[in-house]
Amino acid sequence: MKFWKSVVGKLWFTILSLVLIVLFILTVLLLEFIENYHVEEAENDLTQLANKVAVIIENHEDQALARSITWELADNLTSIAIIQDEKKYWYSPNDKNRLSSITVEQIQHDKDLNNALQDHKKVSKRTVLSNTDKDNERLIVGVPYEKDGKKGMVFLSQSLLAVKDTTKHTTRYIFLAAGIAIVLTTFFAFFLSSRVTYPLRKMREGAQDLAKGKFDTKIPILTQDEIGELATAFNQMGRQLNFHINALNQEKEQLSNILSSMADGVITINIDGTILVTNPPAERFLQAWYYEQNMNIKEGDNLPPEAKELFQNAVSTEKEQMIEMTLQGRSWVLLMSPLYAESHVRGAVAVLRDMTEERRLDKLREDFIANVSHELRTPISMLQGYSEAIVDDIASSEEDRKEIAQIIYDESLRMGRLVNDLLDLARMESGHTGLHYENINVNEFLEKIIRKFSGVAKEKNIALHQDISLTEEE
């Protein structure tokens, strides 16, 4: 069955069928021509013989002699009947080997022959005269004659067995020639189809190699005809495929490297909600979610409920959607954008960003601002309090006024230091400054602190004391 499905089998069968049909039609026409030719030749010969018999009868006075002469013209395949009327008729000598004997009864039984007999007209017919002799088809020729004012008919009957034998021999030779032609046609058709389809089989093998990824496959160019041009085009196609596949692989590898090296997680989602592509940060996010939910789900099978809801909103509205979610103590921002295929949405792309550090820095910044506000509020309050004391003339002595002025001066210096600290912090963050260490006198530093907070302590009824015991080693 595989042979008949191949191009070689189909081409061979087509050529062989075409030759068989042509040979069959030619054989039928040739046999018909040969048979008709022999019948026509036999009819002409028999007509000439009948005319000759009619002339012999008309020219001889002695009819018995004339009939004996005509009987000599008959053979085993030919018989003669001379009919003057229904009562006077003569037959050529008949024996058991004669195949073409004819009688008046047979002539009268046939409509055409009987009409010719009655009208004394020429007649020629190919017929079977009896049901018992169906295999013996005859050619009958009738010719009128006239002798001494009396009209009659001469009928000659000849069997066509000789013609059939000739046709049979001719048919045998024709079939022999047809058989030889079929054998030669089969051989040459198979040879031709194999030679023609050899490049096609090579192309099929090359196409199978291309399907397996062997893009360096080349088809040999054996001819310079259309098949050779097809092989050339096939080789060019293979080179183009190899080039484009390599380009696609490089682009795919580059995209994969980009996704793998991204700090943000990327998830490509199909329109049905299934995950198509993820990068390592996204996989870590999904693994953390699966672990937190205690779910035995393979990676890529499902999305967190928050992400699934965001995906449905992005697909339905065809707009970007964003949420922030907390997972295992870490803060994540999820941005979902619709993914288009020409004019319709075919999915979405989710970008995951770990915002834990940013949120921690935001918290530190808020705490720092609160601390700075608290640190600034203390000297400002002290400046305000001691300024009011001077304005209200609470300080009674010159010494008290100097002490208040000194405290106001120290607090102003403290506020300057806080502002400088903020500036230094900004410079440190920008990388333009550093810390410098120096030694200080602890007693003097503590005395400054006590003097600074003594006024506020008196208002709160708080007593401040200094007690520092330093060893000689310290």
Secondary structure, 3 states (H helix, E strand, C coil): CHHHHCHHHHHHHHHHHHHHHHHHHHHHHHHHHHHHHHHHHHHHHHHHHHHHHHHHHHHCCCHHHHHHHHHCCCECCEEEEEECCCCCEEECCCCCCCCCCCCHHHHHHCHHHHHHHHHCCCEEEEECCCHHHCCCCEEEEEEEEEECCEEEEEEEEEECHHHHHHHHHHHHHHHHHHHHHHHHHHHHHHHHHHHHHHHHHHHHHHHHHHHCCCCCCCCCCCCCCHHHHHHHHHHHHHHHHHHHHHHHHHHHHHHHHHHHHCCCEEEEEECCCCEEEECHHHHHHHHHHHHHHCCCCCCCCCCCHHHHHHHHHHHHHCCCEEEEEEECCEEEEEEEEEEEECCEEEEEEEEEEECHHHHHHHHHHHHHHHHHHHHHHHHHHHHHHHHHHHHCCCCCCHHHHHHHHHHHHHHHHHHHHHHHHHHHHHHHHHCCCCCCCCCCCHHHHHHHHHHHHHHHHHHCCCCCCCCCCCCCCC
